[in-house]
Amino acid sequence: MTRIFYDEANFCLQMTGHSMYAQRGEDLVCAALSVLMFTLEEAVGDHKEVLLPTISHMDGGIRIQCSPKDKHKRTCRTIFRTIYTGCELMAGRFPEYVQTSREQEGM
C-alpha cells in the first residue's frame, strides 16, 4: 500500500510504499501517484529561492518539505493542497491501495 502524509502547517508531503495494484512497471496507481509527486518536486524546484524546498528521496518513497518566506506561504500552500487533493482522489478511487492522512494547520 502507498501511504501519503500531508502536514499542512509544515508544508510537507511524504509518500512511501508501493500500491501493489499491479506488478512493478505496470502499476497505474503507483504511476499516477508518482506523477503527482514529480509535479510537486518540479513546482517547488521552479521557485526554490522563495519556497526553500528540501527534497529527500528514500528507498520506496519521497519527502518534500518547504520553508517558504512569509509572503510566499499562500502560494506554497496552494501548490501542496493541489497535489494532495490529487492523492486524496486516488485514495478515494483505490482505497485498498492508497491511504492518505493529513495534519491540518492549527491542529
Secondary structure, 3 states (H helix, E strand, C coil): CEEEEEECCCCEEEEECCCCCCCCCCCHHHHHHHHHHHHHHHHHHHCHHHHCEEEEEECCEEEEEECCCHHHHHHHHHHHHHHHHHHHHHHHHCCCCEEEEEECCCC
